[in-house]
Amino acid sequence: MTKNLKKGVLIAVLLAAAAPAISACNTFAGAGEDIQRGGAAIEREANRNR
């Protein structure tokens, strides 16, 4: 393989590996919102049952 081809393959592999991590940002944000809503619901029930 030539140097340019190796470099191109390496870049392609790195981009392919980074794609799930980049797209997971939205998933983590959504999970954080869900956890926050769950915590709020628990807090409401705790306050209601004092």
ChimeraX attribute file (.defattr): number of C-alpha atoms within 10 A of each C-alpha:
attribute: neighborCount
match mode: 1-to-1
recipient: residues
	/A:1	6
	/A:2	7
	/A:3	8
	/A:4	9
	/A:5	10
	/A:6	11
	/A:7	12
	/A:8	12
	/A:9	12
	/A:10	12
	/A:11	12
	/A:12	12
	/A:13	11
	/A:14	11
	/A:15	12
	/A:16	11
	/A:17	11
	/A:18	11
	/A:19	10
	/A:20	10
	/A:21	11
	/A:22	11
	/A:23	10
	/A:24	11
	/A:25	11
	/A:26	11
	/A:27	12
	/A:28	11
	/A:29	11
	/A:30	12
	/A:31	12
	/A:32	12
	/A:33	12
	/A:34	12
	/A:35	12
	/A:36	12
	/A:37	12
	/A:38	12
	/A:39	12
	/A:40	12
	/A:41	12
	/A:42	12
	/A:43	12
	/A:44	11
	/A:45	11
	/A:46	10
	/A:47	9
	/A:48	8
	/A:49	7
	/A:50	5
